[in-house]
């Protein structure tokens, strides 16, 4: 009697695991005005630019549930992921199942511009973002000239 029960339990568990639905692809059709990606200051100072590709998982209501990096420079991906996790997007999905989409963010350093630019375009299942800013220049303070250092010793 134990063998049929065990085999039945095993077959049911295999069936349940095979029926588990994967996250479906949905389109992002909009985002909140306050949801922007900022160029990380450390990356601007180091003159790091590049393309970050993330897979974003979200609820149909638009709340971001997870961000997974596919590729991109480490200095840019961490900042982009932290910012994307705070977003709420507008989607074309219905129901209660989670959806996923790709976010492609192009970080580029351009010659000095009056204001950093931020462009967004929507393609089914892909959100393309362009972020450009001028390099951040960090200079050392001027050395203090003319003063001698005094040293005191105790004997």
N, C-alpha and C positions, 0 to 999 in steps of 0.2 A: 504493500500500500504506500510505502514511503517513496518508492521510485516513481510512480505516476504523479504523485503530488509535486515532487521535486522537478520532474521534467515539465509539468504544466506551469509551475512557477517560473522556470527558466524561459520557456517559450513566451509567456506573457511579458516578462521583463525585456526580452529581445524585441518584441512587438512594440512595446511602449517606447523604447529607446529609438527605434527606427521611425516612429511617428512624430518624434519631437520636431517641431517646425523651426526652421532657421529664420533669422531676422530678414525681413524682406527689404527690397530697395524701394525707397520713396523719394519724391522730389521735394526740395526746399523751394518754395515759391516766394518767400519774403523773410525779412528779419526785422527786429526792432531797430529803431533809429539809434538807440543807445548802444547797440551791439557793434563794436568796432574792434579791429585788431590794431594794436599799437606796435611800432617797431621797437624792440628792446634796446634800451640805451647802451647796454654792454656790447650788443652786436653792432650797433652803429659806431661805437668807439673802436671796436676791433675790425671794422669794415667788412663784416660778414654779411653776405647776401645769398639768396638762393630760393628754391621752391620747397615748400612744406606741403606734403600730401598726408591728410588725415582721413580716417574712416570715423564718421560721427554716428553714434546710435542715439536715437531720440524717440520720445513718446509721441503719439499722434497729436497731442496738445502742443508739442513743440519744445518741451523741456529736454535739454541734453542729458542723456543718461551716461554716456561713455565716449571718450575720444581715444582712438588708437592711432599711433603714428605709423605710417607706411614708409615714408622717407623724408629726408631733409636734414639740414645742418643742425646738430644738437643744440647750439646756442639759440636757434630760432624755434625749434620744435617744442621745447619745454614751455617757453613763453606763450606760443600760439595755443598749445593744449590747455594751459591754465586759463587763458582768456576765453577760449571756446566753451569750456565747461560752464561758464556763467551765462551763456546765450540762451535765448528762447527764440525758436524759428517758427515760421509759418509754413505749413506743409499741405500737400494735396492728399494726405492719407486719412483713412477713417478706420474705425474699430479701435481695439485696445492693444493690438500687438505692436511691439517695438519696430521701428524702421531704421534704415541706415542710408547714408549718403556719403559722397566724397566731398571733401573741402580741399581745394587747391589754392594755397596762399603764396603769391609771388612777392618776396621781399627784395626790393632793389634800392641801391644807393645811387642817387642822381646828383648832378651838380646842385648847388644851393638853389632852393625854391622858396617862395614866400611862405607857403604852408605845406605840410605833408599832405600828399594825395592819398585818397582811399577810393578805390573803384570796386564795384561788385557786379557780377553778371550771373544769371541763373540759367543752367542747362539741366534737363531732366537728370536727376540723381547726382548732379555735380554742382557745387557752389564754387565759383572762381572769384578770388579776391586779389587785388593788387595793392600793395602797400609800398610807397616810395617816400624816402626822406633823405635829407642831406647827411653826410657823415658827421658824427659827433667828434669834435676836436677837444681833446683834454691836454692841457699844457702844464708843465711844471711851474711852480711859483718861482719868481726871480730870486736868485741867491742874494743873501744879505752881505753886502761888501763893506769893508772898513771897520768892522768890529772884530776884536780878537776875543777868543774864548779864554776865560780865566779858569784855571784849574787849582783846586785847593787840595792839599794833601795833609793828612794827619799822621804825625810821627809818633 
